[in-house]
């Protein structure tokens, strides 16, 4: 009989559609460019949706953002994130300059997407990033796009500077105390009053720090509601705009790619325009403030009367860090101390800090100054007249640079620890140690009272973890030497002491009042010596006390062992025991032979 095989009809497999998205960008927010961006979005939306082989993901569009910095384009970052998430297979873009004007950003992004298998197609240049010559063409054309951006930047700068030459500022900059009405700066009375107060405080001799604290106490804030700080006040005091004049191009962009702004310290020309608006501060006052700021800057910390300064302020320098030493005070062991250390200690600098280290005692500093200047007592006027500066090249070493050109090196050892040990303080500490031992923090009534007869040393208090958290015991600190004694638990020791004193429970005060010391004899016999001369002996039971486990603890351990002893571990242990037994059997057989 003939064999008949049924052939089932095959359902044709539909090709998987590619997930496609597009990216569009314009660099300026104008009506014409906004229309251009809308046209790009509409064009790509229609193009993708009309292709049956493509699945529409969306169009990512950035408006009014430069293409030189990828991190500032939110929609561009959103596009890359969706690519990383596997939501996109193909990215369409009008041209390379729309995708990026920074060669490094473009190549890094395209290479990253290429590793993910995502194609980037540029319509104008007819380039596919996955093609063989795609990256070569992208590198060349991206360089042209970056050069074009730099050329545009130079042209814009040229136009801005030409307008500055005519007295036209580059846009409506923000300045506290004024607002723009059309192209004219108009005074804001409430803000102008604060500006005048800042200048008046400075003229009255107040530092910027004092003004900052004064405004904070009164709740006076900036236009944005923020606290006035030293940098804000400095800007107000140094801004010539408050005199009714303008100084243009005080800052400039050094690189059109990174857009980094720098202060103009003479690298580019500046343009001073007179009588452009109503002044808040007269020019004579402004000029006086600038000269006073320069004078205070020259004096450094000495100009700030809100700081506690002296003749050494700003005079002691660290040659390694380039910073001045700072004056510090503290009270240690009830003794007032003054010392100087490198300013890098208070600055959060990355690294190992100052290589000199240590501090300079104020007493040692005064003594070294007297020796260098041949003075019996330190004189501030003589010091300021003869000494230019002091450098600290090494720890506890001072180099005096005198104004006549002489350099003298003097040692300034730190004697602060010795200075604090006055006869009164030494007597106080000695009495305390006799009473509580050499470790007051961990001392108890047994400290320095338990003597090891075998070693001739005092027992020390130790700690060990217990069920209650921490327990104490006493042992002889013999180190590597053999000792006949063993450690004693504090609660057992207290029980024996209570028995000797005839107390129902231990009393530390009664023990300290009656017991002079305890001798630990061989065999753990404890001999209690009373202060009245009596002696009593007790045996310390060295038997270990076991604590039976509760049923809950037993169940817990059973569960732990069940989890640890998995079938794999049990099999491995079985094989290990078999191997050990076979090796022992082989060794015993060999020994018999």
C-alpha positions as CSV (number, residue, x, y, z in Angstrom):
1,X,0.0,0.0,0.0
2,X,1.3,3.4,-0.9
3,X,2.6,5.7,1.9
4,X,0.8,9.1,2.0
5,X,2.3,12.1,3.8
6,X,0.3,15.2,4.4
7,X,2.1,18.5,3.8
8,X,0.7,21.3,6.0
9,X,0.4,24.8,4.4
10,X,3.2,27.1,5.6
11,X,2.2,30.5,7.0
12,X,4.7,33.1,5.6
13,X,6.7,34.8,8.3
14,X,6.2,38.5,8.3
15,X,9.5,40.5,8.4
16,X,10.3,42.2,11.7
17,X,9.9,45.9,11.3
18,X,12.7,48.3,12.3
19,X,12.1,50.7,15.1
20,X,12.9,54.1,13.7
21,X,13.3,57.6,15.3
22,X,14.5,61.0,14.1
23,X,16.4,63.8,15.7
24,X,16.0,67.5,14.8
25,X,17.5,70.7,16.2
26,X,17.7,74.5,15.7
27,X,20.2,76.7,17.6
28,X,18.1,79.9,18.0
29,X,14.6,80.6,19.2
30,X,13.2,82.7,16.3
31,X,9.9,82.4,14.5
32,X,11.6,81.4,11.2
33,X,13.7,78.7,12.9
34,X,10.7,77.5,14.9
35,X,8.9,77.0,11.7
36,X,11.9,75.1,10.4
37,X,11.9,72.8,13.4
38,X,8.2,72.1,13.0
39,X,8.8,71.3,9.4
40,X,11.5,68.8,10.3
41,X,9.3,67.1,12.9
42,X,6.4,66.8,10.4
43,X,8.6,65.6,7.6
44,X,10.2,62.8,9.6
45,X,7.0,61.7,11.3
46,X,5.3,61.3,7.9
47,X,8.4,59.6,6.3
48,X,8.7,57.0,9.0
49,X,5.0,56.2,9.3
50,X,4.6,55.8,5.5
51,X,7.3,53.1,5.3
52,X,5.7,49.7,5.9
53,X,9.1,48.2,7.0
54,X,9.5,50.8,9.8
55,X,7.9,51.2,13.2
56,X,7.5,54.8,14.3
57,X,9.1,55.6,17.6
58,X,9.1,59.4,17.6
59,X,10.9,62.6,16.7
60,X,13.3,64.1,19.3
61,X,13.7,67.8,18.9
62,X,15.9,70.4,20.7
63,X,15.0,74.1,20.1
64,X,17.3,77.0,20.8
65,X,20.3,74.9,22.0
66,X,23.8,74.9,20.5
67,X,25.1,71.7,19.0
68,X,28.6,72.0,20.4
69,X,27.7,70.6,23.9
70,X,25.8,67.3,23.9
71,X,25.1,67.3,27.7
72,X,23.0,70.4,27.5
73,X,20.5,69.0,24.9
74,X,17.8,67.2,26.9
75,X,16.0,65.6,23.9
76,X,19.3,64.4,22.5
77,X,20.1,62.7,25.9
78,X,16.6,61.2,25.9
79,X,17.3,59.8,22.4
80,X,20.6,58.1,23.5
81,X,18.9,56.7,26.7
82,X,16.1,55.1,24.5
83,X,18.8,53.7,22.2
84,X,20.5,52.1,25.3
85,X,17.2,50.7,26.4
86,X,16.8,48.9,23.0
87,X,13.8,51.0,21.8
88,X,15.4,52.2,18.6
89,X,17.1,50.5,15.7
90,X,17.6,53.4,13.2
91,X,18.1,57.1,13.9
92,X,17.4,59.6,11.1
93,X,18.9,63.2,11.0
94,X,18.8,66.0,8.4
95,X,22.6,66.6,8.5
96,X,25.7,66.1,10.6
97,X,25.6,69.7,11.8
98,X,22.1,69.1,13.2
99,X,23.3,66.0,15.1
100,X,26.4,67.6,16.6
101,X,28.9,70.4,15.9
102,X,31.5,68.9,18.1
103,X,33.7,66.3,16.4
104,X,34.5,64.5,19.6
105,X,30.8,64.3,20.7
106,X,29.7,63.2,17.3
107,X,32.2,60.3,16.9
108,X,31.8,59.1,20.5
109,X,28.0,59.0,20.1
110,X,28.0,57.3,16.7
111,X,30.6,54.7,17.9
112,X,28.5,54.0,21.0
113,X,25.4,53.5,18.9
114,X,27.4,51.4,16.4
115,X,28.4,49.0,19.2
116,X,24.7,48.6,20.0
117,X,24.0,47.8,16.3
118,X,22.0,51.1,15.8
119,X,22.3,52.9,12.5
120,X,22.5,56.7,12.3
121,X,21.6,58.0,8.8
122,X,22.3,61.6,7.7
123,X,20.0,62.6,4.8
124,X,22.0,65.6,3.4
125,X,25.4,63.8,3.3
126,X,23.9,60.3,2.4
127,X,25.9,58.6,5.1
128,X,25.0,55.5,7.1
129,X,27.2,55.0,10.2
130,X,27.1,51.2,9.8
131,X,28.6,51.4,6.3
132,X,32.2,50.6,5.7
133,X,33.3,54.2,4.9
134,X,30.7,55.8,7.2
135,X,33.1,56.7,10.1
136,X,35.7,58.1,7.8
137,X,33.2,60.4,6.1
138,X,31.7,61.4,9.4
139,X,35.1,62.4,10.8
140,X,35.8,64.7,7.8
141,X,32.4,66.2,7.7
142,X,32.1,66.6,11.5
143,X,35.4,68.5,11.4
144,X,33.9,70.9,8.8
145,X,30.8,71.3,10.9
146,X,32.9,72.2,14.0
147,X,35.0,74.6,11.9
148,X,31.8,76.2,10.7
149,X,30.6,76.6,14.2
150,X,33.9,78.3,15.2
151,X,33.7,80.5,12.2
152,X,30.1,81.6,13.1
153,X,31.3,82.3,16.7
154,X,34.1,84.5,15.4
155,X,31.7,86.4,13.2
156,X,29.3,86.9,16.0
157,X,32.1,88.1,18.3
158,X,33.2,90.6,15.6
159,X,29.7,91.9,15.4
160,X,29.4,92.2,19.1
161,X,32.6,94.1,19.4
162,X,31.7,96.5,16.6
163,X,28.5,97.3,18.5
164,X,30.4,97.8,21.7
165,X,32.6,100.3,19.9
166,X,29.4,102.2,19.2
167,X,28.4,102.0,22.9
168,X,25.8,99.3,22.4
169,X,25.9,96.6,25.1
170,X,25.6,92.9,24.3
171,X,22.1,92.3,25.4
172,X,20.3,93.3,28.6
173,X,22.6,92.1,31.4
174,X,21.2,91.9,34.9
175,X,22.4,94.2,37.6
176,X,21.0,94.6,41.1
177,X,19.5,98.1,41.6
178,X,18.4,98.6,38.0
179,X,15.8,97.2,35.6
180,X,15.6,97.5,31.8
181,X,12.8,99.6,30.2
182,X,13.4,99.2,26.5
183,X,17.1,99.9,26.0
184,X,17.5,102.1,29.1
185,X,18.5,101.2,32.7
186,X,16.1,102.5,35.3
187,X,16.7,102.6,39.0
188,X,14.7,100.3,41.3
189,X,14.4,102.4,44.5
190,X,14.2,99.4,47.0
191,X,17.3,97.7,45.6
192,X,19.2,101.0,45.2
193,X,18.8,101.6,48.9
194,X,20.5,98.3,49.6
195,X,23.3,99.2,47.2
196,X,23.9,102.6,49.0
197,X,23.9,100.8,52.4
198,X,26.6,98.4,51.2
199,X,28.8,101.3,50.1
200,X,28.1,103.2,53.3
201,X,29.0,100.3,55.5
202,X,32.3,99.9,53.6
203,X,33.0,103.6,54.0
204,X,32.3,103.3,57.7
205,X,35.1,100.7,58.0
206,X,32.9,97.6,58.1
207,X,34.2,94.5,56.3
208,X,32.1,92.6,53.8
209,X,31.7,89.8,56.3
210,X,30.2,92.3,58.8
211,X,27.8,93.5,56.2
212,X,26.8,89.9,55.3
213,X,26.0,89.1,59.0
214,X,24.1,92.4,59.3
215,X,21.9,91.7,56.3
216,X,21.3,88.1,57.4
217,X,20.2,89.3,60.9
218,X,17.7,91.8,59.3
219,X,16.5,89.3,56.7
220,X,17.7,91.4,53.7
221,X,18.0,89.2,50.6
222,X,19.0,89.4,46.9
223,X,16.5,89.8,44.1
224,X,16.1,86.0,44.0
225,X,15.5,85.8,47.7
226,X,18.9,84.4,48.5
227,X,21.2,85.4,51.3
228,X,23.8,88.2,50.7
229,X,27.3,86.6,50.8
230,X,30.8,88.0,50.5
231,X,31.0,87.4,46.7
232,X,27.7,89.3,46.0
233,X,28.8,92.2,48.1
234,X,32.2,92.3,46.4
235,X,30.5,92.5,42.9
236,X,28.4,95.4,44.1
237,X,31.4,97.3,45.4
238,X,33.4,96.8,42.2
239,X,30.7,97.4,39.6
240,X,31.2,100.7,37.8
241,X,27.6,100.5,36.4
242,X,26.4,102.1,39.7
243,X,28.2,105.3,38.7
244,X,25.9,105.8,35.6
245,X,28.6,104.5,33.3
246,X,29.2,101.2,31.5
247,X,32.3,99.1,31.0
248,X,31.7,96.6,28.2
249,X,33.5,93.2,27.6
250,X,34.4,92.6,31.2
251,X,34.1,88.9,30.3
252,X,34.6,86.8,27.2
253,X,34.1,83.2,25.9
254,X,37.5,81.7,25.4
255,X,36.4,78.6,23.5
256,X,33.3,78.4,21.3
257,X,33.1,74.6,21.8
258,X,33.2,74.5,25.7
259,X,31.5,77.9,26.1
260,X,33.8,78.6,29.0
261,X,33.7,82.3,30.2
262,X,36.8,84.1,31.5
263,X,37.3,87.5,33.1
264,X,39.0,90.0,30.8
265,X,42.3,90.9,32.4
266,X,43.6,92.7,29.3
267,X,43.4,89.9,26.8
268,X,40.8,91.8,24.8
269,X,39.9,95.5,24.6
270,X,37.3,96.9,26.9
271,X,34.9,99.8,26.1
272,X,34.0,102.5,28.7
273,X,30.8,104.3,27.9
274,X,30.0,107.4,30.0
275,X,26.7,108.8,31.2
276,X,24.5,106.0,29.9
277,X,22.0,106.0,32.8
278,X,21.2,107.6,36.2
279,X,23.8,106.8,38.8
280,X,23.2,105.4,42.3
281,X,26.8,106.0,43.6
282,X,28.8,109.1,42.6
283,X,32.2,108.5,40.9
284,X,34.3,110.0,43.7
285,X,32.8,107.6,46.2
286,X,33.3,104.7,43.8
287,X,37.0,105.5,43.2
288,X,37.6,105.9,46.9
289,X,36.1,102.4,47.5
290,X,38.3,100.9,44.9
291,X,41.4,102.4,46.4
292,X,40.3,101.2,49.9
293,X,39.7,97.7,48.6
294,X,43.2,97.6,47.1
295,X,44.7,98.8,50.4
296,X,42.8,96.2,52.4
297,X,43.8,93.5,49.8
298,X,47.4,94.5,50.3
299,X,47.1,94.2,54.1
300,X,45.3,90.9,53.9
301,X,43.8,89.6,57.1
302,X,45.1,92.6,59.0
303,X,42.6,94.8,57.2
304,X,39.6,92.8,58.5
305,X,39.0,94.1,62.0
306,X,36.3,91.5,62.5
307,X,39.2,89.0,62.8
308,X,41.4,88.6,65.8
309,X,44.8,89.5,64.4
310,X,48.2,90.2,65.8
311,X,51.7,91.1,64.5
312,X,52.3,87.6,63.2
313,X,49.1,87.5,61.1
314,X,50.1,87.1,57.5
315,X,53.8,87.0,58.4
316,X,54.3,83.2,58.9
317,X,54.3,81.5,55.5
318,X,54.4,77.8,54.4
319,X,56.9,77.6,51.4
320,X,55.3,74.3,50.3
321,X,51.6,75.3,50.3
322,X,52.0,79.0,49.7
323,X,49.6,79.7,52.5
324,X,49.9,81.7,55.7
325,X,49.9,80.1,59.1
326,X,46.8,80.6,61.2
327,X,46.5,81.5,64.9
328,X,44.6,79.0,67.0
329,X,43.7,78.8,70.7
330,X,42.6,75.9,72.9
331,X,42.3,74.8,76.5
332,X,44.0,71.4,77.3
333,X,44.2,70.0,80.8
334,X,42.8,73.3,82.2
335,X,45.7,75.1,80.5
336,X,45.2,77.8,77.9
337,X,47.4,77.2,74.8
338,X,48.2,79.2,71.7
339,X,49.7,77.7,68.5
340,X,50.1,78.3,64.8
341,X,49.5,75.8,62.0
342,X,49.5,75.9,58.1
343,X,46.3,77.3,56.5
344,X,45.9,74.1,54.4
345,X,44.6,72.4,57.6
346,X,41.3,74.4,57.2
347,X,41.1,74.1,53.4
348,X,39.5,71.1,51.9
349,X,42.3,70.3,49.5
350,X,42.7,67.0,47.7
351,X,46.0,65.3,48.7
352,X,48.1,64.5,51.7
353,X,48.0,68.1,53.0
354,X,50.9,70.1,54.2
355,X,54.2,68.1,54.1
356,X,55.6,70.1,57.1
357,X,53.0,69.0,59.6
358,X,52.9,69.8,63.3
359,X,52.3,73.2,64.9
360,X,54.3,76.1,66.1
361,X,53.8,76.9,69.8
362,X,53.2,80.6,70.4
363,X,55.6,80.6,73.3
364,X,58.3,79.0,71.2
365,X,57.6,81.5,68.4
366,X,58.1,84.5,70.8
367,X,61.3,82.9,72.2
368,X,62.8,82.4,68.7
369,X,61.9,86.0,67.8
370,X,63.7,87.3,70.9
371,X,66.8,85.3,70.1
372,X,66.9,86.4,66.4
373,X,66.3,90.1,67.3
374,X,68.5,90.1,70.5
375,X,65.6,91.1,72.7
376,X,65.1,90.3,76.4
377,X,61.3,90.7,75.9
378,X,59.3,90.5,72.7
379,X,58.5,93.9,71.1
380,X,55.9,94.0,68.4
381,X,57.2,97.3,66.9
382,X,60.7,96.0,66.6
383,X,59.4,92.8,65.0
384,X,57.4,94.6,62.4
385,X,60.2,97.0,61.7
386,X,62.9,94.4,61.2
387,X,61.2,91.1,60.0
388,X,59.8,90.8,56.5
389,X,58.4,87.3,56.9
390,X,58.9,83.9,58.6
391,X,58.9,80.6,56.6
392,X,58.5,77.1,58.0
393,X,60.6,74.8,55.8
394,X,60.6,71.9,58.2
395,X,58.8,70.7,61.3
396,X,59.6,72.9,64.3
397,X,62.0,75.0,62.2
398,X,61.7,78.8,61.4
399,X,63.5,80.8,58.8
400,X,63.5,84.5,59.6
401,X,63.7,86.8,56.5
402,X,64.9,90.1,57.8
403,X,64.3,93.4,55.9
404,X,68.1,93.9,55.5
405,X,68.3,90.7,53.4
406,X,69.6,88.4,56.2
407,X,68.1,85.0,56.7
408,X,68.3,83.4,60.1
409,X,67.2,79.8,60.9
410,X,65.9,79.0,64.4
411,X,64.5,75.9,66.0
412,X,61.1,76.2,67.6
413,X,60.3,72.9,69.4
414,X,56.8,72.3,70.5
415,X,56.9,72.3,74.3
416,X,53.1,72.5,74.8
417,X,52.9,69.1,76.5
418,X,55.7,69.9,79.0
419,X,54.2,73.4,79.6
420,X,50.9,72.0,80.7
421,X,52.5,69.8,83.4
422,X,52.7,72.5,86.0
423,X,53.5,71.3,89.6
424,X,49.9,71.8,90.7
425,X,48.5,69.8,87.7
426,X,51.2,67.0,88.2
427,X,50.2,66.7,91.9
428,X,46.5,66.5,91.0
429,X,47.1,63.8,88.4
430,X,49.4,61.8,90.8
431,X,46.7,61.8,93.5
432,X,44.1,60.7,91.0
433,X,46.2,57.8,89.7
434,X,47.0,56.6,93.2
435,X,43.3,56.4,93.9
436,X,41.9,55.1,90.5
437,X,45.0,53.7,88.7
438,X,46.6,54.8,85.5
439,X,43.4,54.3,83.4
440,X,40.7,56.5,84.9
441,X,38.3,55.9,82.0
442,X,38.2,52.1,82.6
443,X,38.9,52.2,86.3
444,X,36.9,50.5,89.0
445,X,37.3,49.9,92.7
446,X,39.5,46.8,91.9
447,X,42.0,48.9,89.8
448,X,45.6,48.6,91.2
449,X,44.3,46.5,94.1
450,X,44.7,43.0,92.7
451,X,48.3,41.8,93.0
452,X,49.9,38.8,91.3
453,X,52.3,37.3,93.8
454,X,54.0,35.2,91.1
455,X,54.7,38.0,88.7
456,X,54.7,41.0,91.0
457,X,52.3,43.0,88.8
458,X,48.7,44.3,89.1
459,X,45.8,42.5,87.4
460,X,44.2,44.4,84.6
461,X,40.6,44.8,83.7
462,X,39.6,43.3,80.3
463,X,36.4,43.1,78.4
464,X,34.8,40.3,76.3
465,X,31.5,40.0,74.5
466,X,28.7,38.2,76.3
467,X,25.0,37.6,75.9
468,X,24.3,40.9,77.7
469,X,26.6,42.8,75.4
470,X,29.9,43.1,77.4
471,X,31.4,41.5,80.5
472,X,34.5,42.2,82.5
473,X,37.2,40.0,83.8
474,X,40.6,40.5,85.5
475,X,43.9,38.8,84.4
476,X,47.6,39.1,85.0
477,X,49.4,41.0,82.2
478,X,52.3,38.6,81.9
479,X,52.7,38.8,78.1
480,X,54.8,35.8,77.0
481,X,55.8,34.9,80.5
482,X,54.1,31.8,82.1
483,X,51.9,32.6,85.0
484,X,50.1,30.2,87.4
485,X,47.0,32.5,87.7
486,X,43.9,32.5,85.4
487,X,41.5,35.2,84.5
488,X,38.8,36.1,87.1
489,X,35.3,37.2,86.2
490,X,34.3,40.4,87.8
491,X,30.9,39.2,89.1
492,X,32.5,36.2,90.9
493,X,35.2,38.6,92.3
494,X,32.5,40.9,93.6
495,X,30.7,37.9,95.2
496,X,33.8,36.9,97.1
497,X,34.5,40.5,98.2
498,X,30.9,40.8,99.5
499,X,31.4,37.5,101.5
500,X,34.6,38.8,103.0
501,X,33.0,42.1,103.9
502,X,29.9,40.4,105.3
503,X,27.5,42.1,102.8
504,X,24.5,40.7,101.1
505,X,25.4,42.5,97.8
506,X,28.6,44.1,96.6
507,X,29.3,47.8,97.6
508,X,32.2,49.5,95.8
509,X,32.5,52.3,98.3
510,X,32.7,49.8,101.3
511,X,35.3,47.8,99.4
512,X,37.5,50.9,98.7
513,X,37.1,52.0,102.3
514,X,38.1,48.7,104.0
515,X,40.3,46.7,101.6
516,X,43.9,47.8,100.9
517,X,44.7,45.1,98.3
518,X,44.2,41.5,97.2
519,X,47.1,39.1,96.7
520,X,46.5,36.3,94.2
521,X,48.4,33.2,95.5
522,X,49.2,29.9,93.7
523,X,46.2,27.7,93.2
524,X,44.0,30.8,92.8
525,X,43.8,31.6,96.5
526,X,42.8,35.2,97.1
527,X,44.2,36.9,100.2
528,X,42.2,40.0,101.1
529,X,44.3,42.6,103.1
530,X,42.3,45.0,105.2
531,X,43.5,48.4,105.9
532,X,43.4,47.6,109.7
533,X,45.9,44.8,109.2
534,X,43.5,41.8,109.1
535,X,43.7,39.1,106.4
536,X,41.1,36.7,105.0
537,X,41.6,34.1,102.3
538,X,39.1,32.8,99.8
539,X,39.4,30.3,97.0
540,X,38.4,31.4,93.5
541,X,36.5,28.6,91.8
542,X,37.9,28.2,88.3
543,X,35.2,25.8,87.1
544,X,33.6,27.1,84.0
545,X,29.9,27.7,84.3
546,X,27.9,26.4,81.3
547,X,24.8,28.2,80.2
548,X,22.1,25.7,78.8
549,X,20.6,26.7,75.6
550,X,16.9,27.5,75.4
551,X,14.5,25.6,73.1
552,X,14.3,28.6,70.8
553,X,18.1,28.8,70.5
554,X,18.2,25.0,69.7
555,X,15.6,25.4,67.0
556,X,17.5,28.4,65.6
557,X,20.7,26.4,65.4
558,X,18.9,23.5,63.7
559,X,17.6,25.8,61.0
560,X,21.1,27.3,60.5
561,X,22.7,23.8,60.1
562,X,20.0,22.7,57.7
563,X,20.7,25.7,55.5
564,X,24.5,25.3,55.7
565,X,24.5,21.5,55.0
566,X,23.2,21.5,51.5
567,X,23.4,18.2,49.4
568,X,26.3,19.6,47.5
569,X,28.3,20.4,50.7
570,X,27.4,17.1,52.2
571,X,28.6,15.2,49.1
572,X,31.9,17.3,49.0
573,X,32.5,16.6,52.7
574,X,31.9,12.9,52.2
575,X,34.4,12.7,49.4
576,X,36.9,14.6,51.5
577,X,36.5,12.1,54.5
578,X,36.9,9.2,52.1
579,X,40.1,10.7,50.8
580,X,41.5,11.2,54.3
581,X,40.6,7.7,55.3
582,X,42.2,6.2,52.2
583,X,45.4,8.2,52.8
584,X,45.5,7.1,56.5
585,X,45.0,3.5,55.4
586,X,47.8,3.8,52.8
587,X,50.1,5.3,55.4
588,X,49.5,2.6,58.0
589,X,50.0,-0.2,55.4
590,X,53.3,1.4,54.3
591,X,54.4,1.6,57.9
592,X,53.7,-2.1,58.5
593,X,55.8,-3.0,55.4
